[in-house]
């Protein structure tokens, strides 16, 4: 029987402990399945979390986030197919280890490094986020407007190679966020006399449509519904725990890299894992082993990508700036649960914040325990054919979306965003910036209008205040640097016109 857990002078409810345990299990399961990943898991379970208390609901979603970021390493090591983009670097050394008969040790290294990296970033989260929030608690509307601009600029990194397409997607998200009732004047906007749109576009149907439906459609159209994956039997080696701790400098350094890049809006786990891997390889005594089964490579990539989870929660909770799609959905979950992320969250809902810290740390502990205990089970999960998995995910998407508000209209919203997401994927437009724009749009608009009301319509209020002026100056610098890089890439591109089939 579960009992309440004492943490930071407070008590974590037993039900929240159970949801973290379930979330960790689901995260490992979903992360191990190629093509799914933690974002898909968070989206599918978002309607379930809606019916829980805030700590339990966030515990479920955060545990999926943490465990899903590690689960992709299982398929990367065993199949050379990363379950998530986060595990793309892990396979460089994890799969060669499996070919040498060291699959159990490689999986053990990945799980241990992920859990320890997540715990180390959790320490930074616990001590760093409140201090960041305390600094920002005196912010006014101009500062929050500047921070919202920073969050929108995260699409520059999230967008990948196409800056213009990322900006277009982000602006589309901001535009969609204006649908509904104006919070300051109660005037309806873009509702076209449809009462279902008075409350705006729901986060759940939007993210399910943007991510889940296009992924399912692409797998069906790509013919990835048949076939059975060959998975050999293996056991996780407990000796890998000692191996990770013996490489403590690599572990600590990679965790710091992951936490730092995770806290930067738009950086994310993929950049962190590649960066940590590159640093580990350049610092190794024998770098020739990397790419051929180096244990340090697995440790570096997995410690960094899971440390990103704790790092990403720092600006999401303290400043209401989600750096990627998963953080944006987690921020949306807080909004659905009736809470406003940002500095006021720490002063008005301190007990909740402590609960979030507790479930994050607990999720990493459960990741280590369940990862070792159930890794063979999750490996066997890879044998499930997509023709069974795809209908199950589709049913969960439909039922979960409908359950939030018992609204048939939300299903049409989900279908519409599914079509938008499929078209964006087809033409190379990233969906993550649209989600960030949708979540940050109301924050951006409301603080801009409040600032202009305070100044009597004068725009100089944004540069008269030192903090907002500094943030906007940094944003401008980032924008200039990105534009210069984009122009340089354009100049270096071959002067050939693409064919109609490209």
Secondary structure, DSSP 8 states (H G I E B T S, - for coil): ----EEETTEEE-HHHHHHHHHHHHHHHHHHHSTT--HHHHHHHHHHHHTTS-HHHHHHHHHHHHHHHHHHHHHHHHHHS--SSGGGTTTHHHHHHHHHTT-HHHHHHHHHHHHHHHHHHHHHHHHHHHHHHHHHHTT--HHHHHHHHHHHHHTHHHHTTT-HHHHHHHHHHHHHHHT-EE-TTT--EES-TT-GGGTT---HHHHHIIIIIIHHHHHHHHTTTT------------THHHHHHHHTHHHHHHHHHHHHHHHHSTT-HHHHHHHHHHHHHHHHSS-GGGTTTT-HHHHHHHHHHHHHHHHHHHHHHHHH----SHHHHHHHHHHHHTT---SHHHHHH-HHHHHHHHHHHHHHHHHHHHHHHHHHHHHHHHTTS-HHHHHHHHHHHHHHHHHHHHT-HHHHHHHHHHHHHHHHHHHTT--SHHHHHHHHHHHHHHHHHHHHHHHHTS-TTHHHHSHHHHHHHHHHHHHHHHHHHHHHHHHHHS------TT-
